[in-house]
Amino acid sequence: MATEIRVPTLGESVTEATIGKWFKKVGDAIAADEPLVELETDKVTVEVPAAAAGTLSEIAVKEGETVGVGALLGMISAGGATKAATPEPKQETAVAQASAPTAASTTRQAAAQGAKIAGESELEQRTMPPAPSAAKLIAENNLAVDQISGSGKRGQVLKGDVLDAMSKGAPSQPAEMPKATPAPIAVRAPSSGDDASREERVRMTKLRQTIARRLKEAQSTAAMLTTFNEVDMSAVMALRTKYKDVFEKKHGVKLGFMGFFTKAVTHALKEIPSVNAEIDGTDIIFKNYAHIGVAVGTEKGLVVPVVRNADQMSIAEIEKDIGRLGIAARDGKLSVADMQGGTFTISNGGVYGSLMSTPILNAPQSGILGMHKIQDRPVVVGGQIVIRPMMYLALSYDHRIVDGKEAVTFLVRVKESLEDPERLVLDL
Protein backbone atom coordinates (compact mmCIF):
# COMPACT_ATOMS: atom_id res chain seq x y z
CA MET A 1 0.00 0.00 0.00
CA ALA A 2 1.38 3.43 -0.97
CA THR A 3 1.20 6.59 1.14
CA GLU A 4 1.18 10.02 -0.45
CA ILE A 5 3.49 12.84 0.70
CA ARG A 6 1.72 16.16 0.25
CA VAL A 7 2.39 19.81 1.09
CA PRO A 8 0.70 20.51 4.45
CA THR A 9 -1.30 23.60 5.30
CA LEU A 10 1.33 26.27 5.81
CA GLY A 11 -0.66 28.90 7.65
CA GLU A 12 -2.74 31.96 6.93
CA SER A 13 -1.92 33.70 3.62
CA VAL A 14 0.79 31.14 2.73
CA THR A 15 -0.24 29.38 -0.48
CA GLU A 16 3.02 28.00 -1.84
CA ALA A 17 6.47 26.82 -0.85
CA THR A 18 9.79 25.99 -2.47
CA ILE A 19 11.43 22.58 -2.10
CA GLY A 20 14.54 23.36 -0.09
CA LYS A 21 16.08 19.93 0.45
CA TRP A 22 15.15 16.26 0.29
CA PHE A 23 16.62 14.36 3.24
CA LYS A 24 16.07 10.97 1.58
CA LYS A 25 16.64 9.44 -1.85
CA VAL A 26 14.36 7.11 -3.77
CA GLY A 27 14.82 3.64 -2.34
CA ASP A 28 15.78 4.80 1.17
CA ALA A 29 14.02 3.21 4.12
CA ILE A 30 11.88 5.64 6.16
CA ALA A 31 10.65 5.55 9.75
CA ALA A 32 7.30 7.02 10.72
CA ASP A 33 7.51 10.75 11.60
CA GLU A 34 11.04 10.98 10.18
CA PRO A 35 11.69 14.30 8.35
CA LEU A 36 11.57 13.74 4.58
CA VAL A 37 11.73 17.13 2.90
CA GLU A 38 12.28 20.75 3.84
CA LEU A 39 9.88 23.38 2.48
CA GLU A 40 10.85 27.04 2.35
CA THR A 41 8.01 29.57 2.56
CA ASP A 42 8.19 33.34 2.64
CA LYS A 43 7.81 33.19 6.43
CA VAL A 44 9.34 30.00 7.83
CA THR A 45 11.07 26.76 6.89
CA VAL A 46 8.92 23.67 7.46
CA GLU A 47 9.97 20.02 7.61
CA VAL A 48 7.46 17.48 6.28
CA PRO A 49 7.56 14.21 8.26
CA ALA A 50 6.72 10.74 6.99
CA ALA A 51 3.12 9.76 7.71
CA ALA A 52 4.07 6.07 7.71
CA ALA A 53 7.11 3.81 7.73
CA GLY A 54 8.26 2.24 4.48
CA THR A 55 10.41 3.15 1.50
CA LEU A 56 10.58 6.38 -0.46
CA SER A 57 9.40 5.09 -3.83
CA GLU A 58 8.94 8.37 -5.71
CA ILE A 59 10.04 12.02 -5.59
CA ALA A 60 7.52 14.02 -7.61
CA VAL A 61 9.02 17.48 -7.15
CA LYS A 62 12.72 18.34 -7.31
CA GLU A 63 14.67 20.71 -5.08
CA GLY A 64 14.21 24.35 -6.05
CA GLU A 65 10.73 23.89 -7.54
CA THR A 66 7.69 25.75 -6.18
CA VAL A 67 4.54 23.91 -5.14
CA GLY A 68 1.14 24.86 -3.79
CA VAL A 69 -0.58 23.70 -0.61
CA GLY A 70 -1.78 20.11 -1.02
CA ALA A 71 0.54 19.34 -3.95
CA LEU A 72 1.93 15.82 -4.25
CA LEU A 73 5.59 15.68 -3.21
CA GLY A 74 6.26 11.95 -3.41
CA MET A 75 5.17 8.47 -2.43
CA ILE A 76 6.04 6.03 0.35
CA SER A 77 5.62 2.33 -0.37
CA ALA A 78 5.27 -0.30 2.34
CA GLY A 79 8.07 -2.79 2.93
CA GLY A 80 11.81 -2.71 2.33
CA ALA A 81 13.89 -0.70 -0.11
CA THR A 82 12.73 -0.77 -3.69
CA LYS A 83 14.95 -2.37 -6.34
CA ALA A 84 15.36 -1.44 -9.94
CA ALA A 85 13.33 -3.67 -12.22
CA THR A 86 15.44 -6.40 -13.88
CA PRO A 87 14.57 -8.12 -17.16
CA GLU A 88 13.07 -11.58 -17.02
CA PRO A 89 15.30 -14.48 -18.16
CA LYS A 90 15.09 -15.13 -21.89
CA GLN A 91 12.71 -17.90 -22.90
CA GLU A 92 13.62 -20.65 -25.33
CA THR A 93 13.81 -19.53 -28.96
CA ALA A 94 10.75 -21.47 -30.04
CA VAL A 95 8.64 -19.98 -27.29
CA ALA A 96 9.92 -16.50 -28.07
CA GLN A 97 9.11 -16.88 -31.77
CA ALA A 98 5.66 -18.23 -31.01
CA SER A 99 4.91 -15.28 -28.77
CA ALA A 100 6.28 -12.69 -31.19
CA PRO A 101 2.92 -11.85 -32.84
CA THR A 102 1.34 -11.40 -29.44
CA ALA A 103 4.18 -9.12 -28.35
CA ALA A 104 3.84 -7.05 -31.49
CA SER A 105 0.11 -6.73 -30.95
CA THR A 106 0.71 -5.71 -27.35
CA THR A 107 3.22 -3.09 -28.49
CA ARG A 108 0.70 -1.58 -30.91
CA GLN A 109 -1.94 -1.47 -28.17
CA ALA A 110 0.53 0.14 -25.77
CA ALA A 111 1.46 2.74 -28.38
CA ALA A 112 -2.18 3.58 -28.98
CA GLN A 113 -2.85 3.77 -25.27
CA GLY A 114 0.25 5.95 -24.81
CA ALA A 115 -0.98 8.33 -27.51
CA LYS A 116 -4.32 8.54 -25.77
CA ILE A 117 -2.68 9.25 -22.40
CA ALA A 118 -0.41 11.83 -24.01
CA GLY A 119 -3.44 13.56 -25.50
CA GLU A 120 -5.14 13.55 -22.13
CA SER A 121 -1.95 14.90 -20.51
CA GLU A 122 -1.81 17.75 -23.01
CA LEU A 123 -5.43 18.56 -22.25
CA GLU A 124 -4.64 18.57 -18.53
CA GLN A 125 -1.75 20.96 -19.19
CA ARG A 126 -4.03 23.29 -21.11
CA THR A 127 -6.74 23.21 -18.45
CA MET A 128 -4.58 23.18 -15.25
CA PRO A 129 -5.43 26.48 -13.48
CA PRO A 130 -2.61 28.78 -12.34
CA ALA A 131 -1.39 28.59 -8.73
CA PRO A 132 -3.28 30.98 -6.40
CA SER A 133 -0.37 33.40 -6.06
CA ALA A 134 0.15 33.34 -9.84
CA ALA A 135 -3.54 33.94 -10.50
CA LYS A 136 -3.47 36.95 -8.21
CA LEU A 137 -0.52 38.47 -10.07
CA ILE A 138 -2.15 37.76 -13.42
CA ALA A 139 -5.37 39.49 -12.33
CA GLU A 140 -3.59 42.47 -10.77
CA ASN A 141 -1.52 43.06 -13.91
CA ASN A 142 -4.27 42.13 -16.40
CA LEU A 143 -2.01 39.56 -18.14
CA ALA A 144 -3.02 37.05 -20.81
CA VAL A 145 -2.62 33.71 -19.03
CA ASP A 146 -2.50 31.75 -22.29
CA GLN A 147 0.67 33.64 -23.23
CA ILE A 148 2.54 32.53 -20.08
CA SER A 149 4.42 29.22 -20.10
CA GLY A 150 3.95 27.17 -16.93
CA SER A 151 6.82 25.31 -15.27
CA GLY A 152 4.78 23.59 -12.57
CA LYS A 153 3.27 20.13 -12.45
CA ARG A 154 1.30 19.39 -15.64
CA GLY A 155 2.24 22.82 -16.99
CA GLN A 156 0.72 24.78 -14.11
CA VAL A 157 1.60 28.47 -14.19
CA LEU A 158 3.47 29.40 -11.00
CA LYS A 159 4.24 32.78 -9.46
CA GLY A 160 7.81 32.65 -10.77
CA ASP A 161 6.53 32.09 -14.32
CA VAL A 162 4.38 35.22 -14.08
CA LEU A 163 7.25 37.32 -12.70
CA ASP A 164 9.50 36.05 -15.46
CA ALA A 165 6.88 36.84 -18.10
CA MET A 166 6.37 40.32 -16.65
CA SER A 167 10.10 41.01 -16.82
CA LYS A 168 9.98 40.14 -20.52
CA GLY A 169 6.90 42.28 -21.18
CA ALA A 170 4.04 39.74 -21.20
CA PRO A 171 1.01 40.75 -23.31
CA SER A 172 -2.04 42.03 -21.47
CA GLN A 173 -5.69 41.16 -21.85
CA PRO A 174 -7.81 43.79 -23.62
CA ALA A 175 -8.83 46.37 -21.06
CA GLU A 176 -10.31 49.82 -20.88
CA MET A 177 -7.09 51.23 -19.43
CA PRO A 178 -3.88 49.94 -21.00
CA LYS A 179 -1.27 48.62 -18.59
CA ALA A 180 2.27 49.96 -18.69
CA THR A 181 4.87 47.39 -19.63
CA PRO A 182 6.91 46.52 -16.52
CA ALA A 183 10.53 47.63 -16.60
CA PRO A 184 12.92 44.77 -17.34
CA ILE A 185 14.80 43.32 -14.40
CA ALA A 186 18.41 44.52 -14.26
CA VAL A 187 20.88 41.80 -15.20
CA ARG A 188 24.31 41.67 -13.60
CA ALA A 189 27.18 42.38 -15.94
CA PRO A 190 29.37 39.32 -16.57
CA SER A 191 32.62 39.06 -14.61
CA SER A 192 35.99 38.79 -16.28
CA GLY A 193 37.25 35.28 -16.99
CA ASP A 194 39.70 35.34 -14.08
CA ASP A 195 37.09 36.58 -11.58
CA ALA A 196 34.31 34.29 -12.81
CA SER A 197 36.32 31.17 -11.97
CA ARG A 198 36.56 32.33 -8.35
CA GLU A 199 32.88 33.18 -7.89
CA GLU A 200 30.14 30.96 -6.56
CA ARG A 201 26.48 31.41 -7.49
CA VAL A 202 23.96 30.18 -4.90
CA ARG A 203 20.17 30.39 -5.22
CA MET A 204 18.56 32.64 -2.64
CA THR A 205 16.29 30.80 -0.23
CA LYS A 206 12.61 31.67 -0.16
CA LEU A 207 13.17 33.25 3.26
CA ARG A 208 16.07 35.41 2.04
CA GLN A 209 14.06 36.53 -1.02
CA THR A 210 11.20 37.55 1.26
CA ILE A 211 13.52 39.40 3.65
CA ALA A 212 14.98 41.35 0.73
CA ARG A 213 11.55 42.14 -0.73
CA ARG A 214 9.94 43.19 2.58
CA LEU A 215 12.85 45.41 3.62
CA LYS A 216 12.80 47.18 0.27
CA GLU A 217 9.03 47.55 0.42
CA ALA A 218 9.31 49.10 3.90
CA GLN A 219 11.80 51.67 2.61
CA SER A 220 9.66 52.42 -0.43
CA THR A 221 6.33 52.67 1.43
CA ALA A 222 6.96 54.20 4.85
CA ALA A 223 8.27 57.69 5.60
CA MET A 224 10.99 56.17 7.76
CA LEU A 225 12.96 58.22 10.26
CA THR A 226 15.22 57.25 13.18
CA THR A 227 15.71 59.00 16.51
CA PHE A 228 18.45 58.14 19.03
CA ASN A 229 19.06 58.24 22.76
CA GLU A 230 21.35 56.53 25.22
CA VAL A 231 20.60 54.67 28.41
CA ASP A 232 22.70 54.09 31.52
CA MET A 233 22.49 50.34 32.12
CA SER A 234 23.99 50.48 35.64
CA ALA A 235 20.68 49.94 37.46
CA VAL A 236 19.54 47.03 35.27
CA MET A 237 22.93 45.33 35.51
CA ALA A 238 23.03 45.76 39.30
CA LEU A 239 19.51 44.36 39.61
CA ARG A 240 20.42 41.34 37.46
CA THR A 241 23.49 40.68 39.58
CA LYS A 242 21.48 40.92 42.80
CA TYR A 243 18.53 38.74 41.78
CA LYS A 244 19.77 36.47 38.97
CA ASP A 245 20.24 33.38 41.17
CA VAL A 246 16.91 33.57 43.00
CA PHE A 247 15.16 34.53 39.77
CA GLU A 248 16.49 31.48 37.91
CA LYS A 249 15.74 29.21 40.87
CA LYS A 250 12.12 30.34 41.05
CA HIS A 251 11.28 30.71 37.36
CA GLY A 252 13.63 28.21 35.73
CA VAL A 253 14.99 30.77 33.28
CA LYS A 254 17.91 33.20 33.30
CA LEU A 255 17.26 36.88 33.88
CA GLY A 256 18.43 38.59 30.69
CA PHE A 257 18.13 42.06 29.21
CA MET A 258 15.30 41.30 26.79
CA GLY A 259 12.75 40.92 29.56
CA PHE A 260 13.51 44.44 30.82
CA PHE A 261 13.48 45.97 27.35
CA THR A 262 10.25 44.25 26.33
CA LYS A 263 8.52 45.36 29.52
CA ALA A 264 9.82 48.92 29.12
CA VAL A 265 8.55 48.99 25.54
CA THR A 266 5.06 47.79 26.48
CA HIS A 267 4.83 50.54 29.14
CA ALA A 268 5.86 53.17 26.58
CA LEU A 269 3.42 51.85 23.97
CA LYS A 270 0.53 52.43 26.35
CA GLU A 271 1.49 56.09 26.63
CA ILE A 272 2.27 56.57 22.91
CA PRO A 273 -0.27 54.31 21.11
CA SER A 274 0.59 55.61 17.62
CA VAL A 275 3.89 53.71 17.75
CA ASN A 276 1.80 50.55 18.20
CA ALA A 277 -0.57 51.37 15.32
CA GLU A 278 -0.56 50.81 11.57
CA ILE A 279 -1.95 52.51 8.48
CA ASP A 280 -4.64 50.75 6.46
CA GLY A 281 -5.51 52.84 3.42
CA THR A 282 -6.84 56.09 4.82
CA ASP A 283 -7.46 54.62 8.28
CA ILE A 284 -5.23 54.21 11.32
CA ILE A 285 -5.64 50.98 13.29
CA PHE A 286 -4.71 51.38 16.96
CA LYS A 287 -3.79 48.11 18.69
CA ASN A 288 -4.98 47.83 22.29
CA TYR A 289 -2.55 44.97 22.82
CA ALA A 290 1.20 44.50 22.41
CA HIS A 291 2.54 41.57 20.38
CA ILE A 292 6.29 42.18 20.45
CA GLY A 293 8.43 40.76 17.67
CA VAL A 294 11.96 39.78 18.71
CA ALA A 295 14.43 39.67 15.84
CA VAL A 296 16.55 36.48 15.90
CA GLY A 297 19.49 35.79 13.59
CA THR A 298 19.70 32.24 12.24
CA GLU A 299 21.88 30.46 9.70
CA LYS A 300 19.17 30.96 7.08
CA GLY A 301 18.51 34.62 7.80
CA LEU A 302 16.69 36.95 10.14
CA VAL A 303 13.35 35.81 11.57
CA VAL A 304 11.05 37.71 13.92
CA PRO A 305 9.01 35.45 16.21
CA VAL A 306 6.35 37.19 18.27
CA VAL A 307 5.78 37.31 22.04
CA ARG A 308 2.02 37.63 22.14
CA ASN A 309 0.26 39.85 24.72
CA ALA A 310 3.62 40.88 26.20
CA ASP A 311 1.89 43.79 27.93
CA GLN A 312 0.03 41.28 30.11
CA MET A 313 3.10 39.20 30.98
CA SER A 314 5.64 39.42 33.78
CA ILE A 315 9.35 39.70 33.04
CA ALA A 316 9.71 36.02 33.94
CA GLU A 317 6.97 35.02 31.48
CA ILE A 318 8.54 37.17 28.76
CA GLU A 319 11.97 35.61 29.32
CA LYS A 320 10.50 32.10 29.12
CA ASP A 321 8.67 32.84 25.86
CA ILE A 322 11.69 34.52 24.28
CA GLY A 323 13.84 31.53 25.24
CA ARG A 324 11.35 29.11 23.70
CA LEU A 325 11.08 31.10 20.48
CA GLY A 326 14.85 31.54 20.24
CA ILE A 327 15.47 27.79 20.45
CA ALA A 328 12.72 27.09 17.91
CA ALA A 329 14.20 29.70 15.54
CA ARG A 330 17.72 28.26 15.68
CA ASP A 331 16.39 24.71 15.21
CA GLY A 332 14.14 25.74 12.31
CA LYS A 333 11.03 24.71 14.27
CA LEU A 334 9.11 27.99 14.26
CA SER A 335 5.51 27.71 13.15
CA VAL A 336 3.76 30.28 10.99
CA ALA A 337 1.65 31.23 14.03
CA ASP A 338 4.87 32.12 15.91
CA MET A 339 5.69 34.69 13.21
CA GLN A 340 2.38 36.46 12.71
CA GLY A 341 0.59 39.40 14.30
CA GLY A 342 3.47 41.47 15.68
CA THR A 343 2.69 45.10 16.49
CA PHE A 344 6.20 46.33 17.39
CA THR A 345 9.70 44.86 16.99
CA ILE A 346 12.88 44.84 19.06
CA SER A 347 16.19 44.11 17.35
CA ASN A 348 19.34 43.48 19.41
CA GLY A 349 22.37 44.15 17.25
CA GLY A 350 24.45 44.51 20.40
CA VAL A 351 24.93 40.76 20.68
CA TYR A 352 27.02 40.99 17.49
CA GLY A 353 28.95 44.05 18.70
CA SER A 354 26.98 46.79 16.93
CA LEU A 355 27.48 50.17 18.57
CA MET A 356 24.79 52.03 16.59
CA SER A 357 22.43 51.33 13.70
CA THR A 358 19.21 52.50 12.05
CA PRO A 359 16.90 49.45 11.99
CA ILE A 360 14.41 49.07 9.13
CA LEU A 361 10.70 48.82 9.93
CA ASN A 362 9.02 45.43 9.95
CA ALA A 363 6.02 46.47 7.81
CA PRO A 364 3.18 47.16 8.42
CA GLN A 365 4.40 48.05 11.91
CA SER A 366 5.13 51.68 12.67
CA GLY A 367 8.06 51.27 15.05
CA ILE A 368 11.16 49.17 15.74
CA LEU A 369 13.62 49.58 18.62
CA GLY A 370 17.30 48.89 18.05
CA MET A 371 19.39 47.75 21.03
CA HIS A 372 23.18 47.98 20.83
CA LYS A 373 26.41 47.08 22.56
CA ILE A 374 26.86 48.04 26.22
CA GLN A 375 30.09 50.00 26.45
CA ASP A 376 31.79 51.76 29.35
CA ARG A 377 31.91 55.49 28.56
CA PRO A 378 32.63 58.66 30.51
CA VAL A 379 29.44 60.55 31.38
CA VAL A 380 28.68 63.51 33.60
CA VAL A 381 26.62 62.67 36.71
CA GLY A 382 26.01 65.38 39.32
CA GLY A 383 28.74 67.55 37.86
CA GLN A 384 31.29 64.72 38.03
CA ILE A 385 32.77 62.68 35.18
CA VAL A 386 32.16 59.00 35.90
CA ILE A 387 32.45 55.74 33.92
CA ARG A 388 29.09 54.08 33.26
CA PRO A 389 27.92 51.13 31.10
CA MET A 390 26.04 52.95 28.34
CA MET A 391 23.93 51.71 25.43
CA TYR A 392 22.71 53.63 22.39
CA LEU A 393 19.03 53.13 21.57
CA ALA A 394 17.55 53.75 18.13
CA LEU A 395 13.85 54.03 17.31
CA SER A 396 12.97 53.86 13.63
CA TYR A 397 9.39 54.92 13.00
CA ASP A 398 6.92 55.69 10.24
CA HIS A 399 6.67 59.47 10.18
CA ARG A 400 3.31 59.22 8.34
CA ILE A 401 1.67 58.12 11.58
CA VAL A 402 4.16 58.95 14.35
CA ASP A 403 5.15 62.58 14.96
CA GLY A 404 8.67 63.48 16.02
CA LYS A 405 7.51 64.53 19.49
CA GLU A 406 5.80 61.16 20.00
CA ALA A 407 8.86 59.22 18.83
CA VAL A 408 11.21 61.13 21.13
CA THR A 409 8.81 60.80 24.07
CA PHE A 410 8.49 57.06 23.47
CA LEU A 411 12.26 56.60 23.52
CA VAL A 412 12.62 58.76 26.65
CA ARG A 413 10.00 56.61 28.44
CA VAL A 414 11.95 53.46 27.54
CA LYS A 415 15.14 55.08 28.83
CA GLU A 416 13.46 56.13 32.10
CA SER A 417 12.12 52.63 32.75
CA LEU A 418 15.52 51.04 32.17
CA GLU A 419 17.38 53.57 34.32
CA ASP A 420 14.86 53.01 37.15
CA PRO A 421 13.96 49.31 36.70
CA GLU A 422 12.24 49.10 40.08
CA ARG A 423 9.29 50.56 38.22
CA LEU A 424 9.12 47.31 36.28
CA VAL A 425 7.77 44.34 38.20
CA LEU A 426 10.16 41.40 38.53
CA ASP A 427 7.48 39.00 39.84
CA LEU A 428 9.72 37.48 42.55
N, C-alpha and C positions, 0 to 999 in steps of 0.2 A: 504494500500500500504506500502511495506517495503522499508527501505532505508539502504543501505550497509554502514558499517564503515570500511574504508580501510586505510592502511599505506600510508601517503602522500609521495611525493617526498622529500627526506631529504637533498638534496644538492649534490654537486659534490663529487664523490668518496665514498659516503655513501650508501651502498646497503642493510643494515640490521639494525634492532634495537631490543632492548629487552623490553618486557612489564614491566614497572616499577611499575605502580599502576593503578588499575581501580577505578575511583571516584564514579561509580554507580554500583548497583547490578541489576541483571535481575528482571524486574518488576517495576523498578523505573521510575518515570516520568522524561522527559528530555525537556529542553527548547532549542530552536535553538541557536547555537553557544556556548552552555554550554560545558566546558571541560569534556570529557568522560574518557580519558585514557592518561597516561603519558608514552612516549616512551623514552628510554635511548639509545643514540647512542654513538659512540666513540668520539664525539665532543661536542654535546649539548644534553640537555633534551628538548623534544618537547611535547606539549600538543595537543591532537587531539580533536577538537571541534565537536559538533553534527551538521550535515548538515541540520537537520530538527527537529522539535519538535515531541514528541511522547513518546513511552515507549521503554526502552531497553529490547528487547525480546530475545536476544541471545548474549552470550560472547563466541566467537570461539577460543580465545587464552588466556591462563591463565597467571597470573603474573609470571615473571621469564623466560618465553619462548622467543625464538628469532624468528623474522619474517623478511621477505624481503619486499622491497618496493612494494606496491600494494596489499599486502596480506590482506585477509579478517579478520577483527578483531571482528566484531559482526554485529548485525542487530538492526534497530530501526523500530518498528511498529507504525502505526498511531493510535491515540486514547488514552484511559486511560490505567492504569496499567493492565498488563496481569494477569490472574488468572489461578491457576492450574486446569487442566481438571478434572471434577467430573463425576463419572459414572452415566449413565442414570437410572431413576427409573426402577425397575424390572417390566416386563410385566406379565400378568396373565399366570399361569402355562400352560394352553392349548396353548396359543400363543407361549410361549417359546418352548414347545415341538414341535409344528408344524414347527418352524423356525430352529430347531436344525440341520437338514440335510444341510440347506443352510449355517448355520454358520460353520459347519464342512468343507463344500466345500470351503467356503471363506478362512478358516484357511489354507487348503492345498494350495490354490492359493497364499496366502500371503507368505507361507513358500517357495514355489517355486520361487516367485518373490524375496524374501529375499536372497535366495541362488544365484540367478542371480546377484543381486546388490552386494552381497559379493564378487562374482567372479570378477565383474567389478572393485570393490574397490581394490582387490588384484592386479589386472592388473595395476590400476592407481599407486599403491604404487611401483610396479616394474618399471614403466616407468616415474615416477615423477623425473625430472632432479634435480641435486643438486643445492643449493642456489649459487649465483654467487661467494660469498666469499669462499664457500666450494669448488666449482669447481676450483678456482684458486689455493687453497692449494693442492688439489688432483693432479693437473697438475704439479705444482712446485716440488712436492715430488714423482711424478710417482707412485701414489697409485692405488690399484685395487678398484674401486668404489663399485663393487658388494660385496666386503668383509667388507663394512662399514655400520653399522646399522643406519638408519635415525630416528631422534626423532621429526622431523617437521611434518607439516600437510601432511597427506596421505603418511607418511614415507619418506618425503623429507630429504635428507642429509644436515645438517646444519654445519656451521663452527665449532661449539663446538663438533659435532660428529667426525669430521676429526681430531681435536686436541686430542680428547680422544683416537681415534684409533691409532694415531701416538705415543702417550705415552705408548700404549700397544704393539707397534711394528707391525703396520698394514702391510700386505703383499703388495709388489710392483708389478706393471705390468712388464712383460718381457722387458728388455731394454739392450742396448749395454753396458752401464756402470751401474753396480749394485749400488743401493743407500744404504748408511749406515743406519742402524736401529737407529732411534732417541733414545737418552738417556731417560730412564723413569723419569717422574716427581717426585721430592722428595716429600715424604709424611710425614706429621708432626707426630712425635711420640705421642702416646696417653698419656694424663695426668693421674695422679693418681686419684683414686676415689674421694678423698676429694677435689682436685682442679677442677676436671671435673664438679662437681655440682655447682661450682661458676663461670664457664665460660659461655660465650654467643657467639654463632657462627652466624654471619650475612653475607649474600651473598654480595660480592663486587658489586657495581653498575658498569654499563658499562663504565661510565666516570672514575671511580677510577681504573678499570682494564686498561684502555687506558693510564691514567696518569702513572701508574706503568710501563707499557710496554715501553712507549715512553722515560721515564727518564732512564730506564735501557739501551735502545737502544742507547741513546745519549752518555752514559758513555762507551758503548762497541764500538761505531763507531768512535766518534770524539777523537782527541788528545787534551783533554780538560785541560786547564791551567787557573789559576786565578791570576790577578794582582790587587794590592790595591793602594789606595791613600786616602787622606782626604781633605775635602773642608770646608772652613770657610763660614758658612751660614749667617754671619752678614749682608752682603749687600742685599741678597735676603729677609731676614726677615725684614729689615728696609724698603725696597721698598714695600713689602706687607703691612706693617703697614701704610705707607704713602698714598698708592693708593687704598687700598682694598675697601673703601666705594664708591669712584667715579667709580672704575672698575666694581663693582657689579651693581651700578646704571645704567651704560651705557650698559653693556653686559648681565645683568641678570644672572650672574653666579659668584660664589665666586672665588677669586684669590688664588689658592692653589700652592703647590710646584710642582705638576706633570707637569703643563704647562711650568715652567722654565726648568725642567729636560728634558722634551721631546724636547723642542726647542734647548737646549744645545746639546743633542744627535744628532739631525738632522744636526746641524752645523758641529759637529765632523765627522759624517759619510761622509760628502762631501769631507773632507780633507783626510780621511782614508777609501777609498771605499771598501777595502778588508773585513772590519768588517761588511759591508752591503752586502756581497756576499755569495754564497754557492757553494759547490762542487757537480758536476753532472758527475759521472764517472771519466773521465780524463780531464774534462773541468771545468772551473771556470765561474760562471754566476754572472756578476756584475750588481747590481740593480741601475738604475739611478732614483730611487724614494725611499721614506722612508715610509713604512707601519709599524708603531710602535705598537707592542703588549704590552698591559698593564696587568700584572698579577693581577687577582682579586680573593680573597678567598671567597668562598661561603660555605653554609652548606653541599653541595654535593661534594666539592673538588675545586681544583684550576682550573680556566679557564683563557684564555688569549685572550680577545677581541682585535680587531685591529683598531687603528686610522689610516685610510688610507690617504696617501699623506700628512703626518704631516709636511713634509718639505715645503709645500706650504701654510701652515696654520699659522695664528697668534696665540699668546698665548691664546687669548680669545676663538678662534675657537677650539683650542685643549682642553681647559678646558670644553667647552660645550659638545664636543664629548665624553670625558672621563666620564663626569657626566652621559650622556645618557647611555653609555655602562655599567657603574657601576650599575645603577638602573636596567637595563635589566638583568645583571648577577645575582644580588641578588634575582630578581623576577623569575628567570628561563625563561626569555623571549628572550634570545639571539638566533639569527638565525645562521645557518651554515655560511652564508656570513659574519657575524660579526667576525667569528673566523678564517677565511682563509686569506692567502696571506701575513702574517707578515714577515718582513725582519730583524727585531731586536726587542728585548724584554727588558722591564724595570720591575723590580720586587721590590716592596717597603716593605721589611720586617720590616722597622722601625715603621710602624703603630702598629705592635704587640710587639715592644720593643726590636727587634733584634739589637745588637750592631755591629755584623760582621757576615758574612756568605760567602759561596762560591756557588753562584747559578749555577744550572745545565742548560746547553744549551737547547733551545727549537728547536730541530732539524726540518728542515735542516739548521737553522740559524747558523751563525758563531760567534754571540756575544750576551751576555745578561748582562745588568747593574744591580747591586744590590744596592739599596738605604737602608740606615739604620737609626737608632735612632739619633736624634740631641741631643747632650749632651755637657753641658758646661765643657770645659777642659782648663787647663793652656797651653798657647802656647807662643812662643817667637816672638814678633813683634817689629822690630826696636831696637833690643837689650834689650827690656823690656818684662818681663813675664806678660801676660794679660790673662783674662778669655774670651774665645770666644765660641760661639755655633758651635761645630764641628760635622761633619758627615763623617763616613768611607764610601768610595765607593769601590765596587768590580766589576771588569770586568772579567767574564769568557769568554774564546774564544777558537776557534778551531785552535790549533797550526799548523794544516796541511795547513791552508790557511792564517792565520794571524801570522806574525812574532812578536817576543817580542817587538821590537822597535815600531812597529805600534800599538800594544796594549797599551803600556805605553803612547805613544803620544796621542792616542785617549782619554785616561782617563785624561791626563793633559789638553787637550783642553776642555773637559767637566768641569773640575775644574776651568779653567780660565774664562769660560763663566758664571759660577755660582758665582764666586767671583767678577765679574765685570758685573752684569746683565744689565747695561745700554747698553751693546752691543746687547742685545736681545730686539727686538721691542715689546712693550707692547700694541700697537695699541689703544692708548687712544685719 
